[in-house]
Amino acid sequence: MASTIGSRTFGVAYPLLALAQTGSPAAAGLAGFALAVPMLVFYIPGGLLVDRVSARTIMLVTESGRWLTVVAVLLSMPGGGPSLPWLMVAAAFEGTLWVLYTLAETALLPSLVRPTMMWRAMAKSESVGHLASLVGRPLSGYLFGAGRYIPFALNAVLFVVSWLFFFALRRVPERPDAEPPLLRDLSAGFRALMDQPFLRGSILVTTFTNLMVNALIMIFVAGSAGMPSLAIGLVLAASGVGGMLGSVVAFFREPPREVLMIHGWTWVVALALAAVGAGVHAGPPFFAMAFFATGFAGAFSNVAIRSAEAENIDRRTLARVVGVSRLASHGALCLASPLGGLLVTGLGVTGGAIVLSVTMATAMALAHPGAKVRAVLLPRLPETRIDGEEPVQEELSLRGDKPPRRFGHVMR
């Protein structure tokens, strides 16, 4: 939780510091770009590294590196603050270490949680991410207004807290097998993903829907001129609120096998709501409902997908598989902003929202002509028996009244 809040605050703090240091919005954009670009560059090689090195060690090293980076930024404050090139280097380093941390966290979690409790643990992790976004981003802006060094000082403390938490975890055996050659090791991750129809389909569905909803966010922001900043913030926060509630529901109710189909049709309804709102010039409440719905369904789907990854993929290749999935997702985020901007420029807010709505509805209609097509584009969540030893550690297990249905076969 501490580390996740830190990452969310940096998404605001680095661009704000660049803006304060230079007075240039372009500099703020460069700082944000430096923070985000490692997500496009390092997920694949990061997954390869995490699968070859102890996940626990990587998490400890990355938290230490992030602490050193933020301390270096703090130490430059009395002398006028870091220059823009140094700030971009620090932001890029933070982004790279965050990628490695999240991949290592994903790889470590199956060894800490009983298989019967995996989906509940994933729901808890998902809710932490949404809560950190809701708290971290506005908190960072507020603290920066009180003093530009305060968000960085807070993160220095949070990283120490996160680092100390690792010593409460018992060590578990990790990857005793001999390491294969690097190229074959990399291809093994792709092969493992291709062998899982549900995970393969989930990448297609979530990449496309991420592109749609983030383009919609850009359309809303571009058309929000004249709106009070509080109203804009509340509309955008609806996604985080929906994500929080979706992850809470996922904690108590196991995802249905048709989770990807439900995910897609939720997007159809949500984008239609936004298009209607834009058309009748009552955009904010309709956009808020759309963002809430996609946040709710997205969190619910993420729990199912992350659980399926942890339970169906060999732990020795898990980080590589997750790296491919995250790369596709963040690639869609990078394309969404220019797509939304082009739609607003050419068609206006109403026209852009209608295009996204029609595109999403058409895509879902094309995915339903027959069982074979649905099996490829909208595969069902696997349901097979448990086969494998349970992990030795249970600290993150969460109690329930009955054991949940299994998502899939646990590979040894």
C-alpha positions, 0 to 999 in steps of 0.5 A: 500500500505504501509503495503504491501510494508513492507511485501515484503521488509521483504521477502528479509530483514530478510534472508539477515540480517541472512546471514550478522549476521552469514555468513551462507546461511543455516541461511538465509534459516531458517529466510525465513522459519520462515517468511513463515511458519505462512502462513501454520499454521495460515490461518485457525485459523486466519480466524476464529479469524477475523470472530469473532472479528472486522476486523478494530481492528485486522488491527490496532493491527497487524500493531502496533505489526509489528511496535513493532517487527521491532523497537525491531530488530532496537534497537538490531542493535547497540549491534551487531544485533539480534541473529539467534533465536531472528531473527527467532522469529521476522520473525515468529511473522511478518509472523503471523501478516501479515496473520491476517492483510490480512485476516482482510483486505479481511473481511473489504473491502466489507463494504467499497465498493459499490457492483457495484464497487467490482470487480474494487476495487479488481483489484486495490488491486491486482495491489497494490500487484504486484506493491509492489512486483516489488518495495519492493523486489529489494528496500529492497536488495538495501537498505540493501546494503546501511546499514543493518538497513535501510530496517527495519527503512523504515518499521517502518515508513511505519507501522506508515503511514499505521496505521494512514490511518485507522483513515480516515475510518469511522466505520461501524457496524460489526457482530452484531449477537451472536457468535456460538460455536467455532467448529460449527463456524469453520465448517461453513466456510467450508460449505460456501465454499462447497456451492459455485461451482465456489470458490470450483473449483477455489481452485483446479485450482489455487492450481494446477497451482501455483504448476506448475508455481512455480516449473517452477521458481525453474527449471529456477533458478536451471539452471541459473548458469552462467547467469548475475544476471541482466538477472535472475532478469529481467526474474523473474520480468516478472511475476510481470509485467504481474500481473500488466498489468493483474490487470489493464486490469481487472479494465477496463474489467470484467472477463469472466464467463469462467475465470478458463478455460482461466486460465488453458489453459494460463498455458498450453501455457506458460509451453509449451513456457518454454519447447520449450525454454529449448529445443532449448537452448534459455531459458531466453526469453521463460521463461520470456514470460511464466512468463509474461503470467502466471502473467497476467492470474493469476492477472485477475483470482484473481480479479474474485475469490476475487470478487466472494468471497466478493459478494457470501460469507456471511461477517460473514464467509468470512475470514474463506473461504479466509483462506482455499483458501490461505492455499491451495495456499501457500501449493502449494508454499511450495511443488513447490521448492522441486518438481522443484529441484527433476525434475532438478536433475533427468531430467535436465532443459529441461526434467523438463520443458517438464514434467511440460508442459505435466502434465499441458496439460494432466490435462486440457485435462482430465477436458474437457470430458463432461459438468459435469466434466467441471462444477466440475473442471472448473466451470463458474463464477456465474452471478445472480442478486443483492440482498442486501443492499449496504454498507454505505461507498464509499471511495474506490469506483472507477468510471466507465462509466457503472455498471459492471455485477454482479458476484453473490448474496450478502448474508445478 
